[in-house]
């Protein structure tokens, strides 16, 4: 193997990631947009309905394309840490990695009511993924919408198995 054959090191991006069942949800947005609050609401909402959910990373994520999938890991220095506004940094249980199935972009403004089809996907580290844009003002409601959307993405070909 030559130096040019080595895989590129993972990129570190400003985002958080939550694992729900087997699907990673990458949460992006500017500082103060509500990424950590949304991550907590997603975990609580999923667990309340009997689903597995755990934080992968808060605030920063190492992303790498691997066999056509986007894999997220926490930077070593942030592993197991979560920022809780008004409290500070707390330790929490985390997963070591996740394969991203959905990207959620937190925005200060309300997203378009009917987004263009080109706005429904985004490319991260060369991998095209479904994306939704949300306003993270009410994280519980937003989490319910994201979890509902995740269910549609996780089972796009389920009908083929039941026909």
N, CA and C of each residue as an Amber inpcrd file, in Angstrom:
protein
   489
   0.8420000  -1.1690000   0.0000000   0.0000000   0.0000000   0.0000000
   0.8910000   1.2380000   0.0000000   0.6220000   2.1450000  -0.8950000
   1.4080000   3.3710000  -0.9760000   0.7450000   4.4420000  -0.1400000
   1.4370000   5.5470000   0.0580000   0.8910000   6.6560000   0.8400000
  -0.3900000   7.2050000   0.2520000  -0.5720000   7.0960000  -1.0750000
  -1.7840000   7.6190000  -1.6950000  -2.9630000   6.6760000  -1.5200000
  -2.7190000   5.4190000  -1.1190000  -3.8060000   4.4650000  -0.9290000
  -4.4240000   4.5400000   0.4660000  -3.7890000   5.2130000   1.3870000
  -4.2860000   5.2860000   2.7570000  -5.5790000   6.0910000   2.8000000
  -6.5430000   5.6480000   3.6150000  -7.7880000   6.4130000   3.7160000
  -7.5300000   7.7770000   4.3510000  -8.3330000   8.7320000   3.9450000
  -8.2060000  10.0700000   4.5050000  -8.6090000  10.0370000   5.9740000
  -7.9840000  10.8700000   6.7930000  -8.3970000  10.9120000   8.1970000
  -9.8180000  11.4650000   8.2840000 -10.5420000  11.1090000   9.3470000
 -11.9100000  11.6120000   9.4530000 -11.9250000  13.1300000   9.6200000
 -12.9360000  13.7520000   9.0570000 -13.1150000  15.1920000   9.2270000
 -13.8790000  15.4190000  10.5230000 -13.5750000  16.5040000  11.2120000
 -14.3250000  16.8610000  12.4150000 -15.2520000  18.0080000  12.0570000
 -16.5450000  17.8180000  12.3430000 -17.5380000  18.8430000  12.0130000
 -18.2790000  19.2730000  13.2770000 -18.8570000  20.4590000  13.2200000
 -19.6520000  21.0070000  14.3200000 -21.0480000  20.3960000  14.2180000
 -21.2900000  19.3500000  15.0000000 -22.5620000  18.6360000  14.9610000
 -22.6350000  17.6930000  16.1500000 -23.8150000  17.1570000  16.3800000
 -24.0140000  16.1150000  17.3750000 -24.5800000  14.9030000  16.6740000
 -24.5640000  13.7610000  17.3410000 -25.1110000  12.5500000  16.7380000
 -25.7590000  11.6960000  17.8140000 -26.9190000  11.1640000  17.4810000
 -27.6780000  10.2760000  18.3550000 -27.9130000   8.9860000  17.5900000
 -27.8410000   7.8680000  18.2850000 -28.1680000   6.5690000  17.7080000
 -29.5430000   6.1630000  18.2050000 -30.4680000   5.9070000  17.2840000
 -31.8040000   5.4170000  17.6160000 -31.9570000   4.0870000  16.9110000
 -32.1240000   3.0270000  17.7020000 -32.0930000   1.6660000  17.1850000
 -30.7590000   1.4900000  16.4480000 -30.7840000   1.3110000  15.1480000
 -29.5320000   1.1430000  14.3990000 -29.2310000   2.3330000  13.4970000
 -29.9630000   3.4180000  13.6600000 -29.8280000   4.5680000  12.7640000
 -29.2150000   5.7650000  13.4690000 -28.1500000   6.2760000  12.8890000
 -27.5450000   7.4970000  13.4010000 -28.2770000   8.7070000  12.8550000
 -28.4950000   9.6820000  13.7210000 -29.1030000  10.9540000  13.3330000
 -28.0550000  12.0300000  13.5910000 -27.5680000  12.6490000  12.5270000
 -26.5670000  13.7070000  12.6210000 -27.3000000  15.0320000  12.7570000
 -27.0240000  15.7660000  13.8330000 -27.7170000  17.0220000  14.1250000
 -26.7220000  18.1630000  13.9450000 -26.9790000  19.0050000  12.9280000
 -26.0770000  20.1130000  12.6290000 -26.7570000  21.4310000  12.9320000
 -25.9420000  22.4630000  13.1100000 -26.4820000  23.7970000  13.3280000
 -25.4770000  24.6640000  14.0270000 -25.7150000  25.9720000  14.0020000
 -24.7860000  26.8880000  14.6460000 -24.8380000  26.7440000  16.1640000
 -23.8380000  27.2870000  16.8220000 -23.7900000  27.2700000  18.2780000
 -25.0490000  27.9220000  18.8420000 -25.6540000  27.2850000  19.8320000
 -26.8600000  27.8160000  20.4590000 -28.1480000  27.4970000  19.7310000
 -28.0850000  26.7250000  18.6470000 -29.2810000  26.4230000  17.8570000
 -30.1790000  25.3850000  18.5270000 -29.6610000  24.6580000  19.4980000
 -30.4830000  23.6560000  20.1760000 -30.1220000  22.2310000  19.8190000
 -28.9150000  22.0010000  19.3060000 -28.5060000  20.6470000  18.9150000
 -28.5000000  19.6910000  20.1070000 -27.8950000  20.0990000  21.2070000
 -27.8160000  19.2290000  22.3880000 -29.2070000  18.9880000  22.9760000
 -30.0220000  20.0200000  23.0110000 -31.3950000  19.9000000  23.5240000
 -32.1970000  18.9420000  22.6500000 -32.0210000  19.0470000  21.3320000
 -32.7160000  18.1270000  20.4310000 -32.2070000  16.7040000  20.6230000
 -30.9100000  16.5310000  20.8040000 -30.3530000  15.1940000  21.0380000
 -30.9770000  14.5750000  22.2860000 -31.0840000  15.3500000  23.3530000
 -31.6950000  14.8470000  24.5900000 -33.1610000  14.4910000  24.3790000
 -33.8790000  15.3230000  23.6340000 -35.2970000  15.0550000  23.3660000
 -35.4740000  13.8180000  22.4880000 -34.5800000  13.6240000  21.5220000
 -34.6450000  12.4240000  20.6760000 -34.4270000  11.1660000  21.5080000
 -33.4380000  11.2010000  22.3930000 -33.1550000  10.0440000  23.2390000
 -34.3480000   9.7570000  24.1460000 -34.8750000  10.7900000  24.8010000
 -36.0220000  10.6100000  25.6990000 -37.2500000  10.1070000  24.9390000
 -37.5190000  10.6870000  23.7760000 -38.6810000  10.2810000  22.9840000
 -38.5800000   8.8490000  22.5000000 -37.4100000   8.4630000  22.0270000
 -37.2220000   7.0930000  21.5420000 -37.3310000   6.1020000  22.6980000
 -36.6790000   6.3960000  23.8220000 -36.7240000   5.4850000  24.9650000
 -38.1390000   5.3740000  25.5400000 -38.8950000   6.4690000  25.5100000
 -40.2730000   6.4380000  26.0130000 -41.1510000   5.4960000  25.2010000
 -40.7930000   5.2950000  23.9250000 -41.5700000   4.3770000  23.0930000
 -40.9170000   2.9960000  23.0030000 -39.9740000   2.7230000  23.9030000
 -39.3680000   1.3940000  23.9720000 -38.2390000   1.1440000  22.9940000
 -37.7300000   2.1870000  22.3800000 -36.6400000   2.0350000  21.4150000
 -35.3040000   2.2870000  22.0810000 -34.2490000   1.6830000  21.5320000
 -32.9000000   1.9550000  22.0150000 -32.4770000   3.3290000  21.5110000
 -31.8880000   4.1230000  22.3800000 -31.3850000   5.4330000  21.9690000
 -30.2430000   5.8340000  22.8880000 -29.2090000   6.3790000  22.2780000
 -28.0540000   6.8060000  23.0600000 -27.2930000   7.8720000  22.2810000
 -26.6540000   8.7630000  23.0120000 -25.8040000   9.7790000  22.4240000
 -24.5440000   9.1330000  21.8500000 -24.1280000   9.5910000  20.6860000
 -22.8380000   9.1950000  20.1190000 -21.8440000  10.3080000  20.4020000
 -22.2180000  11.5380000  20.0510000 -21.3170000  12.6600000  20.2520000
 -22.1150000  13.9500000  20.3610000 -21.5690000  14.8850000  21.1360000
 -22.1980000  16.1840000  21.3000000 -21.2190000  17.2690000  20.8610000
 -21.6900000  18.2080000  20.1090000 -20.9530000  19.3980000  19.6790000
 -19.9750000  19.1800000  18.5370000 -19.2120000  18.1140000  18.5480000
 -18.2650000  17.8210000  17.4630000 -18.3670000  16.3520000  17.1120000
 -18.2490000  16.0460000  15.8320000 -18.2950000  14.6560000  15.3600000
 -17.1660000  14.4300000  14.3530000 -16.5570000  13.2730000  14.4530000
 -15.5870000  12.8390000  13.4440000 -16.3830000  12.0300000  12.4180000
 -16.3680000  12.4650000  11.1660000 -17.1410000  11.7900000  10.1200000
 -16.1970000  11.2030000   9.0830000 -16.5650000  10.0220000   8.5960000
 -15.7570000   9.3640000   7.5720000 -16.6780000   8.5190000   6.6920000
 -16.4490000   8.5920000   5.3850000 -17.1540000   7.7200000   4.4480000
 -16.5110000   6.3410000   4.5290000 -17.3320000   5.3190000   4.6490000
 -16.8280000   3.9510000   4.7680000 -17.7850000   3.0150000   4.0330000
 -17.3370000   2.4480000   2.9150000 -18.1540000   1.5220000   2.1240000
 -19.5180000   2.0980000   1.7570000 -19.5330000   3.3560000   1.3440000
 -20.7670000   3.9840000   0.8940000 -21.6720000   4.4680000   2.0140000
 -21.1840000   4.4350000   3.2610000 -21.9850000   4.8980000   4.3910000
 -21.1910000   5.9540000   5.1520000 -21.9030000   6.8170000   5.8530000
 -21.2540000   7.8300000   6.6760000 -21.2000000   7.3190000   8.1120000
 -19.9820000   7.1840000   8.6260000 -19.7790000   6.7140000   9.9950000
 -19.3480000   7.8950000  10.8590000 -19.9910000   8.0280000  12.0070000
 -19.6900000   9.1050000  12.9430000 -19.1440000   8.5050000  14.2330000
 -18.0900000   9.1330000  14.7420000 -17.5100000   8.7800000  16.0400000
 -17.2830000  10.0760000  16.8090000 -17.2470000   9.9950000  18.1300000
 -16.9280000  11.2050000  18.8900000 -15.4240000  11.4620000  18.8850000
 -15.0040000  12.7130000  18.9000000 -13.5850000  12.9810000  19.1220000
 -13.2250000  12.4440000  20.5160000 -12.0600000  11.8500000  20.6650000
 -11.6780000  11.2120000  21.9330000 -11.8420000  12.1520000  23.1260000
 -11.5000000  13.4050000  22.9650000 -11.5580000  14.3530000  24.0770000
 -12.9940000  14.6460000  24.5240000 -13.9960000  14.4200000  23.6590000
 -15.3910000  14.7210000  24.0030000 -16.2380000  13.4800000  24.2700000
 -15.6680000  12.3030000  24.1090000 -16.4320000  11.0630000  24.2830000
 -17.0260000  10.9990000  25.6880000 -18.3310000  10.7290000  25.7430000
 -19.0170000  10.5820000  27.0260000 -19.4470000  11.8850000  27.6700000
 -19.3070000  13.0030000  26.9540000 -19.6650000  14.3040000  27.5150000
 -20.8310000  14.9250000  26.7580000 -21.6850000  15.6260000  27.5040000
 -22.8480000  16.2950000  26.9290000 -22.9880000  17.6580000  27.5940000
 -23.2270000  18.6860000  26.7780000 -23.4700000  20.0180000  27.3270000
 -24.9480000  20.1700000  27.6320000 -25.2450000  20.5410000  28.8640000
 -26.6200000  20.8090000  29.2740000 -26.6810000  22.2870000  29.6380000
 -27.4050000  23.0590000  28.8360000 -27.4620000  24.5070000  29.0420000
 -27.9870000  24.8130000  30.4490000 -27.2780000  25.6840000  31.1270000
 -27.6480000  26.0620000  32.4860000 -27.0070000  25.1840000  33.5520000
 -26.4450000  24.0350000  33.1330000 -25.7850000  23.1320000  34.0750000
 -24.3070000  23.0220000  33.7430000 -24.0010000  22.8750000  32.4760000
 -22.6210000  22.7340000  32.0370000 -22.3840000  21.3850000  31.3920000
 -21.1590000  20.8940000  31.4820000 -20.7780000  19.6270000  30.8610000
 -21.0390000  18.4940000  31.8510000 -21.7520000  17.4660000  31.4120000
 -22.0450000  16.3040000  32.2560000 -21.5830000  15.0330000  31.5440000
 -21.2740000  14.0230000  32.3170000 -20.9340000  12.7050000  31.7630000
 -22.2320000  11.9710000  31.4530000 -22.2160000  11.2080000  30.3600000
 -23.3790000  10.4270000  29.9750000 -22.9340000   9.1740000  29.2340000
 -23.8050000   8.1810000  29.1950000 -23.4980000   6.9680000  28.4270000
 -23.5330000   7.3030000  26.9460000 -22.5800000   6.7640000  26.2080000
 -22.5380000   7.0180000  24.7710000 -22.2250000   5.7380000  24.0140000
 -22.5040000   5.7650000  22.7450000 -22.0970000   4.7070000  21.8190000
 -20.8220000   5.1760000  21.1280000 -19.9940000   4.2450000  20.7400000
 -18.7140000   4.5890000  20.1320000 -18.7900000   5.0200000  18.6830000
 -19.8710000   4.6680000  17.9840000 -19.9880000   5.0160000  16.5630000
 -21.4170000   4.8030000  16.1020000 -21.7400000   5.3920000  14.9660000
 -23.0600000   5.2010000  14.3570000 -22.9510000   5.3870000  12.8500000
 -23.7880000   4.6740000  12.1240000 -23.9450000   4.8810000  10.6870000
 -25.1130000   5.8460000  10.5180000 -24.8550000   6.9740000   9.8910000
 -25.8640000   8.0250000   9.7600000 -26.9020000   7.6410000   8.7120000
 -28.1670000   7.7640000   9.0980000 -29.2810000   7.5210000   8.1880000
 -30.0600000   8.7950000   7.8720000 -29.8840000   9.8260000   8.7240000
 -30.6470000  11.0580000   8.5630000 -29.8330000  12.2270000   9.0880000
 -29.8740000  13.3470000   8.3630000 -29.2440000  14.5890000   8.8040000
 -30.3500000  15.5700000   9.1550000 -30.2470000  16.1680000  10.3420000
 -31.1990000  17.1830000  10.7850000 -30.4370000  18.4900000  10.9150000
 -30.8650000  19.4950000  10.1780000 -30.2530000  20.8180000  10.2510000
 -31.1330000  21.7310000  11.0910000 -30.6160000  22.1510000  12.2530000
 -31.3190000  23.0850000  13.1410000 -31.0720000  24.4970000  12.6400000
 -32.1490000  25.2320000  12.4850000 -32.0290000  26.5850000  11.9580000
 -32.7850000  27.5590000  12.8330000 -32.3160000  28.7980000  12.8620000
 -32.9630000  29.8320000  13.6570000 -34.3210000  30.2070000  13.0600000
 -34.3920000  30.2370000  11.7580000 -35.6370000  30.5880000  11.0580000
 -36.4620000  29.3360000  10.8180000 -37.7530000  29.4940000  10.7010000
 -38.5930000  28.3550000  10.3360000 -38.2370000  27.9220000   8.9170000
 -38.1030000  26.6140000   8.6760000 -37.8090000  26.1600000   7.3150000
 -39.0200000  26.3730000   6.4060000 -38.7630000  26.2540000   5.1150000
 -39.8580000  26.3850000   4.1490000 -40.9460000  25.3640000   4.4640000
 -42.1800000  25.7480000   4.2020000 -43.3020000  24.8460000   4.4640000
 -43.2530000  23.6370000   3.5430000 -42.9240000  23.8590000   2.2970000
 -42.8040000  22.7830000   1.3090000 -41.4320000  22.8960000   0.6600000
 -40.4340000  22.1760000   1.2020000 -39.0760000  22.3120000   0.6630000
 -38.9580000  21.7490000  -0.7500000 -38.0230000  22.2960000  -1.4990000
 -37.7220000  21.7830000  -2.8310000 -37.1710000  20.3610000  -2.6860000
 -37.3510000  19.5300000  -3.6910000 -36.8410000  18.1560000  -3.6120000
 -35.3220000  18.1370000  -3.4820000 -34.6550000  19.1420000  -4.0330000
 -33.1960000  19.2000000  -3.9260000 -32.7440000  19.5430000  -2.5080000
 -33.6540000  20.0470000  -1.6920000 -33.3450000  20.4290000  -0.3190000
 -33.5320000  19.2530000   0.6480000 -34.0200000  18.1440000   0.1470000
 -34.3170000  16.9900000   1.0020000 -33.1470000  16.0290000   1.1640000
 -32.0400000  16.3230000   0.5130000 -30.8340000  15.5110000   0.6730000
 -29.6440000  16.4470000   0.8630000 -28.5990000  15.9040000   1.4390000
 -27.3730000  16.6590000   1.6450000 -26.2070000  15.6820000   1.5120000
 -25.0710000  16.1890000   1.0870000 -23.8830000  15.3480000   0.9620000
 -22.9100000  15.7130000   2.0750000 -22.5100000  14.6960000   2.8400000
 -21.5420000  14.8630000   3.9280000 -20.4180000  13.8570000   3.6790000
 -19.2010000  14.3410000   3.5880000 -18.0260000  13.4950000   3.3280000
 -18.2350000  12.6090000   2.0990000 -18.9100000  13.1630000   1.0940000
 -19.1230000  12.4440000  -0.1590000 -20.2960000  11.4730000  -0.1430000
 -21.0340000  11.3860000   0.9510000 -22.1740000  10.4700000   1.0710000
 -23.4640000  11.2810000   1.0360000 -24.3780000  10.9230000   0.1520000
 -25.6690000  11.5960000   0.0480000 -26.6390000  10.9750000   1.0560000
 -27.2980000  11.8480000   1.8240000 -28.1930000  11.3940000   2.8900000
 -29.4910000  12.1870000   2.8920000 -30.5790000  11.5810000   3.3830000
 -31.8150000  12.3410000   3.5640000 -31.5950000  13.4320000   4.6080000
 -32.2540000  14.5640000   4.4020000 -32.1000000  15.6830000   5.3300000
 -33.4380000  16.3340000   5.5940000 -33.6170000  16.7580000   6.8340000
 -34.7450000  17.6260000   7.1520000 -34.2040000  18.8550000   7.8550000
 -34.8540000  19.9610000   7.6070000 -34.5020000  21.2260000   8.2320000
 -35.5840000  21.5410000   9.2530000 -35.1670000  21.9000000  10.4660000
 -36.1190000  22.1620000  11.5390000 -35.7330000  23.4180000  12.2960000
 -36.7120000  23.9790000  12.9720000 -36.4580000  25.0270000  13.9380000
 -36.4920000  24.3320000  15.2870000 -35.4390000  24.4510000  16.0410000
 -35.3180000  23.6840000  17.2850000 -35.9070000  24.3860000  18.4980000
 -36.8300000  25.3060000  18.2870000 -37.4270000  26.0160000  19.4130000
 -38.1010000  25.0860000  20.4030000 -38.9650000  24.2030000  19.9490000
 -39.6470000  23.2370000  20.8110000 -39.0450000  21.8740000  20.5160000
 -38.0360000  21.4870000  21.2800000 -37.2880000  20.2750000  20.9740000
 -38.1160000  19.0040000  21.1070000 -39.1370000  18.9790000  21.9850000
 -39.9680000  17.7760000  22.1260000 -40.7800000  17.5270000  20.8610000
 -41.3980000  18.5880000  20.3600000 -42.1830000  18.4560000  19.1330000
 -41.2710000  18.1190000  17.9620000 -40.1360000  18.7970000  17.8750000
 -39.1850000  18.5320000  16.8060000 -38.6950000  17.0960000  16.8660000
 -38.4220000  16.5880000  18.0690000 -37.9640000  15.2040000  18.2260000
 -39.0190000  14.2270000  17.7310000 -40.2790000  14.4840000  18.0130000
 -41.3550000  13.6020000  17.5490000 -41.4030000  13.5830000  16.0210000
 -41.2270000  14.7390000  15.3970000 -41.2220000  14.8190000  13.9350000
 -40.0270000  14.0540000  13.3680000 -38.8460000  14.2540000  13.9610000
 -37.6360000  13.5800000  13.4850000 -37.7710000  12.0660000  13.6390000
 -38.2690000  11.6000000  14.7840000 -38.4380000  10.1520000  14.9890000
 -39.4440000   9.5700000  14.0030000 -40.4980000  10.3200000  13.7040000
 -41.4680000   9.8690000  12.7050000 -40.8500000   9.7880000  11.3240000
 -40.0520000  10.7840000  10.9840000 -39.3680000  10.8010000   9.6910000
 -38.3690000   9.6570000   9.6020000 -37.6710000   9.3880000  10.7000000
 -36.6960000   8.3060000  10.7240000 -37.3720000   6.9730000  10.4240000
 -38.5560000   6.7760000  10.9430000 -39.2990000   5.5470000  10.6710000
 -39.5780000   5.3580000   9.1910000 -39.8430000   6.4470000   8.4780000
 -40.0920000   6.3460000   7.0350000 -38.8190000   6.0430000   6.2730000
 -37.6990000   6.5640000   6.7430000 -36.4200000   6.3460000   6.0720000
 -35.9050000   4.9380000   6.3260000 -36.1000000   4.4230000   7.5470000
 -35.5770000   3.1070000   7.9140000 -36.2520000   1.9730000   7.1490000
 -37.4800000   2.1760000   6.7120000 -38.2170000   1.0940000   6.0710000
 -38.6410000   1.4170000   4.6420000 -37.7660000   1.9750000   3.8170000
 -38.2090000   2.3620000   2.4770000 -38.5600000   1.1800000   1.5840000
 -38.0130000  -0.0250000   1.8600000 -38.2900000  -1.1690000   1.0050000
 -39.0320000  -2.2820000   1.7210000 -39.5910000  -1.9730000   2.8990000
 -40.2930000  -2.9760000   3.6780000 -41.4640000  -3.5850000   2.8890000
 -42.1160000  -2.7790000   2.0620000 -43.2460000  -3.2810000   1.3000000
 -42.8260000  -4.4320000   0.3540000 -41.5850000  -4.4450000  -0.0870000
 -41.1430000  -5.5210000  -0.9750000 -41.1180000  -6.8650000  -0.2610000
 -40.9150000  -6.8610000   1.0370000 -40.8760000  -8.0980000   1.8010000
 -42.2590000  -8.6410000   2.1090000 -43.2710000  -7.7820000   2.0540000
 -44.6190000  -8.2060000   2.4190000 -45.5130000  -8.4510000   1.2030000
 -45.0080000  -8.2210000   0.0180000 -45.8400000  -8.4100000  -1.1870000
 -45.8090000  -9.8630000  -1.6260000
